[in-house]
């Protein structure tokens, strides 16, 4: 990442998924005191950790999603950036905390939101979404070929009780998928290949893939032209 961005002293850096601040801290070492660091993340816990990691660097940290960059532009301290980074995917901060509800290994509330203060939780979604939509989302975002079976089992179970935890949901999936696939649930750090949920009302999707992607944008070598404006990042 450092090699691709090739940060230089005095440059400005926009981290669209700042997380705990590790990438931003590494960039800060290279752009120095004259550089500018701006970080965006929708996870309030991550922003607090980033603030600690970047103490003394004068960062501007904004709460939001890179998908909302258009509306966040008014809060950016500079109109254009020399370097832009987006590290897309779920981080260990979410996966390792059972209270966030991203994993099946340990019991936790069925939440799965990157920002736990915004929008509906996965619990609300699985307990109130009609079976056809559940099956579509599980098939499309969870890549589960037995999606209709899973959706039917969820609807059957919720008639008698509210599905509240990750362990409860995992058990419902185990009941209706083949044994080999059911055993794999316990090996998943997160339900990325077992279940996915989407809330169109608040543009939140839960666990659409088990992979991550890193997007790097740099002004390019020694050329003084065309610093990157937020509108050009494709976010």
Backbone bond lengths (Angstrom), bond angles and torsions (degrees), N, CA, C in turn:
res aa  C-N    CA-C-N  psi(-1)  N-CA   C-N-CA  omega(-1)  CA-C   N-CA-C  phi
1 X - - - 1.458 - - 1.526 110.91 -
2 X 1.332 117.35 -47.00 1.462 121.18 177.91 1.527 110.40 -61.32
3 X 1.347 116.20 -41.61 1.453 120.29 -179.70 1.526 111.29 -63.23
4 X 1.338 116.41 -40.80 1.455 120.04 -178.50 1.523 112.01 -68.98
5 X 1.313 116.49 -41.24 1.469 120.03 -178.28 1.528 112.18 -78.68
6 X 1.340 116.89 -32.02 1.468 122.06 179.98 1.525 111.72 49.30
7 X 1.343 118.40 57.81 1.469 120.00 -178.06 1.520 112.46 -65.13
8 X 1.319 114.94 145.93 1.459 121.18 179.83 1.529 109.59 -127.47
9 X 1.299 116.00 159.91 1.465 121.57 -178.20 1.524 110.88 -55.50
10 X 1.340 114.93 135.19 1.451 121.40 175.35 1.511 115.60 85.33
11 X 1.331 118.89 -2.06 1.458 120.61 -177.65 1.533 111.42 -80.18
12 X 1.319 115.01 162.58 1.469 121.55 177.65 1.522 109.39 -104.23
13 X 1.335 115.98 142.39 1.458 122.08 -173.53 1.515 110.12 -132.30
14 X 1.334 115.88 129.41 1.461 122.39 176.31 1.521 108.64 -114.78
15 X 1.332 116.16 116.59 1.462 122.00 176.69 1.523 107.40 -102.27
16 X 1.321 115.91 109.06 1.466 120.79 -175.10 1.526 112.97 -75.32
17 X 1.328 116.39 -16.76 1.475 121.66 178.43 1.520 107.53 -137.57
18 X 1.316 116.87 70.12 1.469 121.14 -167.41 1.522 113.01 -65.19
19 X 1.332 118.08 -27.88 1.464 120.48 177.80 1.516 111.73 55.52
20 X 1.331 116.69 -131.44 1.465 121.16 -178.61 1.527 112.80 -84.06
21 X 1.326 116.89 0.82 1.458 120.31 174.16 1.517 115.99 91.74
22 X 1.337 118.41 8.53 1.460 120.42 -177.59 1.510 113.84 -63.51
23 X 1.338 117.22 -49.12 1.465 120.13 178.22 1.523 111.14 -63.60
24 X 1.334 115.44 -43.26 1.463 119.66 -178.15 1.526 111.25 -63.03
25 X 1.331 117.29 -38.21 1.463 120.60 179.25 1.528 110.71 -65.56
26 X 1.347 116.55 -38.85 1.458 120.07 178.67 1.532 111.04 -66.03
27 X 1.321 116.41 -39.45 1.470 120.49 176.99 1.525 110.15 -67.29
28 X 1.339 116.38 -40.94 1.464 120.65 -178.36 1.521 111.72 -58.38
29 X 1.332 117.03 -35.49 1.465 120.49 178.47 1.521 111.63 -60.66
30 X 1.318 116.08 -30.40 1.458 120.37 -173.78 1.525 113.75 -95.21
31 X 1.330 117.67 -28.30 1.467 118.19 179.99 1.524 111.66 -89.24
32 X 1.335 116.40 -15.92 1.454 120.79 172.91 1.519 115.25 72.29
33 X 1.313 114.78 -171.59 1.463 121.32 -174.91 1.520 112.85 -66.60
34 X 1.320 117.76 -24.80 1.457 120.61 -179.56 1.532 112.66 -83.12
35 X 1.315 117.15 -11.69 1.458 120.90 179.44 1.514 112.33 -80.16
36 X 1.323 116.10 166.69 1.454 121.88 178.82 1.526 109.66 -120.76
37 X 1.325 115.53 134.01 1.469 122.04 179.04 1.526 108.59 -117.07
38 X 1.336 116.23 124.24 1.464 121.77 174.44 1.528 107.76 -126.23
39 X 1.329 116.39 128.79 1.455 120.55 -179.63 1.515 111.74 -125.09
40 X 1.333 116.25 140.76 1.465 122.44 178.57 1.523 108.51 -124.26
41 X 1.315 117.22 135.49 1.464 121.39 173.35 1.516 108.52 -157.86
42 X 1.333 115.76 146.40 1.459 119.46 -179.99 1.516 112.12 -89.39
43 X 1.342 117.76 -10.22 1.464 122.32 -177.55 1.531 109.30 -92.07
44 X 1.330 118.28 113.76 1.471 119.78 -177.99 1.521 113.07 -64.46
45 X 1.338 118.04 -31.68 1.469 120.67 177.47 1.521 110.26 -66.11
46 X 1.326 116.62 -40.88 1.458 120.58 179.26 1.529 111.09 -63.58
47 X 1.310 116.98 -40.74 1.464 120.10 -178.88 1.523 111.75 -62.66
48 X 1.318 117.32 -36.95 1.464 120.18 178.09 1.524 110.79 -65.68
49 X 1.325 116.76 -40.29 1.459 120.39 177.53 1.531 110.83 -67.45
50 X 1.326 116.20 -38.36 1.463 119.86 177.46 1.526 110.93 -63.85
51 X 1.308 115.94 -38.62 1.466 120.13 179.57 1.528 110.73 -60.49
52 X 1.343 115.32 -39.34 1.466 120.15 178.06 1.527 110.76 -69.40
53 X 1.326 116.99 -43.24 1.465 121.39 -178.50 1.528 111.83 -64.14
54 X 1.324 116.39 -27.90 1.468 120.96 -175.22 1.522 112.98 -107.56
55 X 1.326 116.85 15.65 1.458 119.68 -178.62 1.530 109.51 -57.51
56 X 1.326 115.63 136.00 1.455 121.25 -178.56 1.515 114.53 85.16
57 X 1.343 116.35 -4.35 1.469 120.10 -178.93 1.525 112.32 -99.11
58 X 1.322 116.99 -6.03 1.458 120.77 179.53 1.507 114.74 64.70
59 X 1.332 119.03 41.43 1.464 119.20 -176.93 1.523 112.09 -74.23
60 X 1.309 115.99 154.13 1.460 122.00 167.76 1.525 106.02 -105.11
61 X 1.338 116.93 114.54 1.460 121.94 -177.39 1.523 109.35 -112.29
62 X 1.324 115.71 125.53 1.454 121.86 -175.81 1.521 110.21 -119.28
63 X 1.312 115.74 137.42 1.462 120.44 178.44 1.520 109.48 -90.15
64 X 1.316 115.42 121.84 1.452 120.59 -179.84 1.514 110.10 164.82
65 X 1.315 115.94 -177.46 1.453 122.24 -179.67 1.516 109.92 -106.23
66 X 1.341 116.17 148.76 1.471 119.03 176.28 1.520 110.89 -60.45
67 X 1.332 117.30 -22.45 1.449 120.73 176.48 1.520 113.13 -71.54
68 X 1.326 116.16 -13.71 1.467 121.80 178.69 1.529 111.25 -102.62
69 X 1.301 116.11 18.90 1.461 119.85 -173.30 1.522 112.67 -57.87
70 X 1.328 116.04 -34.31 1.463 118.52 179.50 1.515 112.59 -57.35
71 X 1.348 116.22 -44.63 1.466 119.71 -179.54 1.521 112.23 -77.59
72 X 1.341 117.38 -23.06 1.465 120.77 -179.63 1.527 112.49 -81.71
73 X 1.315 117.23 -12.62 1.466 120.69 -174.91 1.523 112.23 -56.97
74 X 1.326 116.21 -32.32 1.476 119.32 -179.03 1.523 111.82 -64.62
75 X 1.340 116.55 -22.42 1.463 120.14 -178.51 1.522 112.97 -93.77
76 X 1.326 117.70 -3.98 1.458 120.72 -178.72 1.533 110.33 -76.79
77 X 1.326 116.92 137.38 1.472 119.86 -175.60 1.522 113.64 -75.48
78 X 1.335 117.93 -16.84 1.468 121.45 178.18 1.524 108.10 -133.48
79 X 1.327 118.34 151.31 1.468 120.99 -177.09 1.522 114.13 -78.28
80 X 1.344 117.90 -18.86 1.459 121.29 -177.31 1.527 109.10 -148.23
81 X 1.341 115.79 157.98 1.459 121.09 -175.36 1.524 110.57 -128.60
82 X 1.324 115.15 148.23 1.452 120.60 175.37 1.524 111.49 -78.32
83 X 1.325 116.81 -31.43 1.463 122.31 -174.36 1.529 109.80 -135.99
84 X 1.325 116.67 136.49 1.466 121.60 176.76 1.518 108.32 -135.51
85 X 1.344 116.10 135.73 1.458 121.72 -179.88 1.522 110.14 -131.76
86 X 1.341 116.30 138.14 1.467 121.83 172.08 1.526 107.94 -133.87
87 X 1.314 116.93 112.03 1.468 123.29 177.77 1.524 106.57 -102.24
88 X 1.326 117.29 96.07 1.456 122.58 -167.77 1.522 111.59 -90.77
89 X 1.324 116.50 132.82 1.453 121.50 178.66 1.512 111.28 139.78
90 X 1.321 116.21 173.14 1.466 121.73 177.87 1.520 108.27 -82.49
91 X 1.316 117.57 138.42 1.460 121.05 -177.68 1.523 110.89 -100.22
92 X 1.339 115.42 168.90 1.463 120.38 178.68 1.524 111.40 -62.80
93 X 1.341 117.19 -24.86 1.463 119.76 177.55 1.520 110.79 -58.44
94 X 1.328 117.10 -40.28 1.460 120.29 177.40 1.535 111.42 -81.20
95 X 1.331 117.24 -43.49 1.460 120.71 -174.28 1.525 112.63 -65.08
96 X 1.332 117.07 -35.79 1.461 120.82 -173.62 1.525 113.44 -84.92
97 X 1.306 117.46 -5.95 1.464 120.69 -178.55 1.521 110.09 -106.22
98 X 1.339 116.42 110.21 1.467 118.67 -179.65 1.519 112.63 -63.54
99 X 1.337 116.99 -23.10 1.463 119.80 -179.31 1.525 112.80 -68.27
100 X 1.351 116.25 -16.31 1.464 119.49 179.80 1.532 111.99 -88.35
101 X 1.328 116.95 -16.64 1.457 120.26 173.77 1.513 115.52 74.52
102 X 1.350 118.39 27.40 1.458 120.54 179.37 1.524 112.72 -92.52
103 X 1.338 118.15 -17.26 1.453 120.79 -173.26 1.513 113.38 -114.15
104 X 1.334 114.65 160.38 1.462 121.00 178.32 1.522 112.64 -104.78
105 X 1.323 118.49 -11.01 1.458 120.74 -174.96 1.521 112.22 -69.13
106 X 1.325 115.83 -37.22 1.470 120.34 179.61 1.517 109.05 -124.44
107 X 1.314 115.04 149.27 1.462 119.54 -176.92 1.522 110.78 -72.44
108 X 1.309 114.78 135.31 1.455 120.96 177.10 1.508 109.51 -155.69
109 X 1.316 117.76 168.63 1.457 120.69 177.76 1.517 110.83 -63.94
110 X 1.298 116.74 145.83 1.461 122.18 -177.74 1.530 108.58 -80.99
111 X 1.343 115.33 79.95 1.456 120.08 -175.17 1.525 111.33 -106.77
112 X 1.348 117.71 -72.38 1.461 124.02 175.85 1.523 114.78 67.55
113 X 1.319 118.39 22.20 1.465 119.92 176.75 1.522 110.43 -98.41
114 X 1.321 116.91 136.94 1.449 120.34 175.36 1.523 110.52 -66.51
115 X 1.319 116.77 -35.38 1.462 121.99 171.81 1.516 107.01 -115.49
116 X 1.336 118.28 103.07 1.465 121.14 -174.14 1.519 115.12 -69.58
117 X 1.343 116.86 -0.48 1.464 119.50 179.78 1.522 112.54 -102.25
118 X 1.339 116.59 -3.71 1.463 119.96 -172.97 1.520 110.50 -123.02
119 X 1.328 115.85 135.28 1.454 120.95 172.74 1.508 113.97 76.66
120 X 1.316 115.43 -174.04 1.461 121.52 -177.90 1.521 110.67 -88.65
121 X 1.321 115.92 149.80 1.461 121.20 179.11 1.522 110.45 -84.66
122 X 1.333 115.56 168.62 1.462 119.92 174.77 1.528 110.86 -63.15
123 X 1.331 117.17 -31.82 1.470 120.10 176.60 1.524 111.02 -59.57
124 X 1.318 115.91 -47.56 1.464 119.49 178.63 1.521 110.63 -62.38
125 X 1.323 115.40 -39.21 1.464 119.69 -176.83 1.525 111.68 -65.90
126 X 1.336 117.55 -51.47 1.469 119.18 -175.23 1.521 112.43 -69.92
127 X 1.320 117.15 -23.01 1.462 119.64 -178.13 1.523 113.93 -90.25
128 X 1.340 117.43 -8.84 1.467 118.70 -175.31 1.528 114.62 -131.08
129 X 1.321 117.91 -6.04 1.462 120.24 -178.00 1.521 110.27 -86.96
130 X 1.339 116.00 139.37 1.471 119.05 -177.85 1.532 110.19 -69.76
131 X 1.322 115.78 156.94 1.457 122.22 -167.61 1.528 113.09 -61.37
132 X 1.311 118.29 -38.77 1.454 120.23 -179.23 1.518 112.58 -63.91
133 X 1.321 116.50 -42.63 1.458 120.88 178.79 1.524 110.81 -68.61
134 X 1.333 117.00 -39.21 1.464 120.14 175.83 1.525 110.82 -57.87
135 X 1.337 115.67 -47.93 1.461 120.08 -178.86 1.526 110.80 -61.48
136 X 1.328 117.19 -41.18 1.465 120.29 -179.74 1.520 111.23 -62.64
137 X 1.323 117.10 -46.24 1.455 121.42 -177.32 1.528 110.91 -67.05
138 X 1.325 117.52 -42.35 1.463 120.89 179.57 1.531 110.26 -64.12
139 X 1.325 116.75 -39.46 1.460 120.39 179.24 1.523 111.55 -70.10
140 X 1.325 116.49 -44.92 1.463 120.58 -173.17 1.513 112.43 -76.96
141 X 1.332 117.62 -45.83 1.458 120.99 -175.05 1.523 112.64 -97.87
142 X 1.327 117.96 -26.80 1.453 120.48 177.48 1.510 113.21 -93.58
143 X 1.346 116.55 -7.36 1.459 122.01 178.61 1.529 111.51 54.13
144 X 1.333 115.63 41.04 1.460 122.42 -177.46 1.524 110.22 -106.54
145 X 1.348 116.05 115.20 1.462 118.49 -176.68 1.525 113.16 -74.05
146 X 1.331 117.21 -14.10 1.464 120.69 175.24 1.531 110.63 -101.27
147 X 1.322 115.80 33.50 1.463 121.54 -173.48 1.525 112.72 -58.53
148 X 1.325 117.59 -40.69 1.471 118.94 -178.17 1.527 111.07 -65.56
149 X 1.330 117.06 -38.95 1.458 119.64 176.50 1.531 110.86 -60.99
150 X 1.324 115.54 -44.21 1.463 119.96 -179.71 1.524 110.47 -63.21
151 X 1.316 116.53 -45.25 1.467 120.57 -179.86 1.527 111.15 -62.22
152 X 1.324 117.17 -43.95 1.465 120.80 178.65 1.524 111.14 -60.71
153 X 1.351 116.59 -40.47 1.467 120.08 -179.08 1.527 111.03 -68.63
154 X 1.320 116.64 -37.35 1.471 119.95 176.81 1.527 110.36 -61.74
155 X 1.320 116.41 -47.28 1.462 120.77 -178.91 1.521 110.79 -64.28
156 X 1.338 116.85 -40.56 1.467 120.04 178.60 1.529 110.21 -62.23
157 X 1.331 117.09 -45.33 1.461 121.15 -176.89 1.521 112.25 -66.78
158 X 1.326 117.07 -38.40 1.464 119.30 -174.94 1.525 112.84 -74.54
159 X 1.315 117.16 -10.82 1.473 118.83 174.30 1.520 111.17 -65.97
160 X 1.341 116.10 -29.59 1.454 119.54 -178.20 1.508 114.76 -98.44
161 X 1.352 116.63 -22.46 1.470 119.47 -178.30 1.519 109.26 -161.13
162 X 1.306 116.35 163.01 1.463 121.12 174.67 1.523 109.06 -82.18
163 X 1.312 116.64 132.27 1.464 121.81 176.70 1.521 107.30 -82.27
164 X 1.331 117.16 115.51 1.460 119.99 -169.08 1.527 114.89 -116.00
165 X 1.323 119.00 -23.69 1.461 119.81 -172.52 1.530 112.17 -123.43
166 X 1.334 114.87 163.30 1.457 121.15 177.79 1.525 111.04 -64.52
167 X 1.329 117.24 -36.90 1.463 121.26 179.92 1.524 110.81 -65.81
168 X 1.322 117.22 -40.51 1.465 120.65 177.53 1.531 110.34 -61.55
169 X 1.315 117.19 -44.38 1.461 120.56 -179.95 1.527 110.99 -65.02
170 X 1.330 116.42 -42.66 1.460 120.10 179.49 1.528 111.09 -60.67
171 X 1.325 117.20 -39.77 1.457 120.76 -179.94 1.524 111.06 -65.03
172 X 1.314 117.58 -37.47 1.461 120.65 177.18 1.531 110.76 -63.34
173 X 1.320 116.46 -40.00 1.459 120.23 178.80 1.525 110.25 -65.87
174 X 1.336 116.46 -43.33 1.469 120.81 -179.20 1.527 112.26 -56.97
175 X 1.301 116.40 -34.81 1.460 120.57 -175.30 1.521 113.23 -65.06
176 X 1.322 117.16 -26.33 1.464 118.61 -168.14 1.525 114.63 -121.02
177 X 1.333 118.40 -4.43 1.457 119.50 176.90 1.526 108.88 -102.91
178 X 1.324 119.21 158.10 1.459 121.37 179.00 1.521 112.75 -55.92
179 X 1.330 116.17 152.44 1.460 122.48 -173.58 1.525 112.55 -52.85
180 X 1.321 117.13 -47.00 1.460 120.00 -177.48 1.523 111.39 -60.36
181 X 1.301 116.57 -40.31 1.462 120.43 -179.68 1.516 110.40 -74.33
182 X 1.313 117.46 -33.96 1.464 120.67 178.39 1.522 110.96 -65.61
183 X 1.340 116.99 -40.35 1.462 120.47 179.39 1.525 111.66 -63.44
184 X 1.330 116.74 -29.01 1.462 120.61 -178.23 1.522 112.45 -69.81
185 X 1.328 117.45 -18.58 1.468 120.47 -178.78 1.515 110.57 -58.59
186 X 1.347 116.99 -42.64 1.454 120.65 -177.82 1.518 113.05 -67.92
187 X 1.338 116.89 -18.82 1.459 119.90 179.10 1.523 111.97 -89.55
188 X 1.317 116.52 -8.10 1.464 119.92 -178.56 1.523 109.91 -81.30
189 X 1.342 118.70 125.73 1.459 120.18 173.38 1.519 111.59 -66.98
190 X 1.329 115.83 -25.01 1.462 121.46 177.84 1.516 107.18 -146.31
191 X 1.336 117.97 160.69 1.463 120.45 -176.03 1.518 113.47 -78.73
192 X 1.328 116.73 37.93 1.459 120.21 -171.00 1.520 113.77 -66.10
193 X 1.329 117.62 -32.46 1.448 119.49 -179.54 1.527 111.78 -106.62
194 X 1.305 118.23 3.55 1.461 121.90 -179.48 1.512 112.45 -107.15
195 X 1.315 115.71 -38.38 1.456 118.43 -174.09 1.513 109.72 -151.60
196 X 1.281 116.15 141.26 1.462 120.91 173.51 1.509 107.51 -139.02
197 X 1.301 116.78 145.97 1.453 120.35 -179.43 1.509 109.53 -133.97
198 X 1.311 116.53 148.49 1.457 121.35 -175.95 1.522 108.55 -135.95
199 X 1.329 116.68 137.28 1.451 121.20 172.86 1.513 108.10 -119.09
200 X 1.319 116.83 106.87 1.459 119.68 -178.11 1.523 111.62 -69.93
201 X 1.323 116.86 -21.16 1.462 119.76 -177.79 1.518 111.60 -67.96
202 X 1.346 117.75 -34.44 1.457 118.75 -177.66 1.524 112.17 -122.40
203 X 1.344 116.23 18.09 1.460 122.03 175.66 1.520 112.65 55.74
204 X 1.310 116.62 36.32 1.456 121.70 178.25 1.512 109.80 -106.81
205 X 1.335 116.58 132.62 1.453 121.43 172.25 1.517 107.33 -122.83
206 X 1.311 115.76 141.39 1.452 119.92 178.67 1.519 109.84 -106.13
207 X 1.327 115.95 127.07 1.467 124.48 170.04 1.519 113.37 45.00
208 X 1.305 116.80 72.50 1.456 120.14 179.81 1.523 112.32 -86.55
209 X 1.324 118.00 -14.05 1.463 119.66 -179.58 1.509 110.05 -160.53
210 X 1.317 116.63 155.81 1.457 120.81 176.32 1.523 111.70 -91.01
211 X 1.328 117.17 0.29 1.453 121.40 -176.66 1.528 110.39 -108.51
212 X 1.328 115.80 161.88 1.451 120.80 175.52 1.518 108.78 -123.21
213 X 1.320 115.83 160.33 1.457 121.88 176.65 1.515 108.48 -132.30
214 X 1.309 116.36 144.66 1.458 121.39 176.60 1.522 108.22 -117.06
215 X 1.328 116.08 123.74 1.457 121.98 178.15 1.520 108.71 -110.41
216 X 1.314 116.33 125.98 1.461 121.70 179.65 1.523 109.47 -118.88
217 X 1.316 116.25 134.69 1.459 122.23 175.75 1.526 107.54 -127.11
218 X 1.318 116.41 127.01 1.450 120.62 179.88 1.521 109.36 -132.11
219 X 1.327 115.65 150.45 1.459 120.27 179.43 1.517 110.86 -60.99
220 X 1.331 115.99 -32.33 1.463 119.21 172.56 1.505 114.52 104.81
221 X 1.324 116.46 96.05 1.465 122.00 172.73 1.506 112.96 57.24
222 X 1.335 115.41 -138.17 1.462 120.94 -176.67 1.515 112.56 -94.28
223 X 1.329 117.44 4.43 1.457 119.64 -177.61 1.519 110.44 -67.46
224 X 1.320 118.91 128.95 1.455 121.66 -179.39 1.517 112.92 -82.59
225 X 1.338 116.87 -2.07 1.463 118.60 -172.79 1.514 112.89 -90.09
226 X 1.302 115.20 161.79 1.463 126.95 169.69 1.522 116.28 47.26
227 X 1.348 118.24 64.43 1.458 118.25 167.12 1.524 109.37 -61.16
228 X 1.342 116.47 158.26 1.462 121.03 -170.58 1.520 110.83 -85.63
229 X 1.315 116.09 124.70 1.452 120.27 173.13 1.528 108.01 -94.27
230 X 1.342 118.06 151.63 1.457 119.89 -178.98 1.521 114.02 -53.11
231 X 1.318 117.85 -32.68 1.451 120.59 -178.25 1.522 112.46 -68.66
232 X 1.331 117.56 -16.24 1.459 120.54 -177.22 1.521 112.85 -95.26
233 X 1.336 119.28 -2.05 1.458 121.04 -175.99 1.517 112.33 -81.14
234 X 1.321 117.45 -16.46 1.456 119.75 -176.86 1.510 113.11 78.76
235 X 1.348 119.38 7.60 1.459 122.31 -178.98 1.507 110.38 -78.83
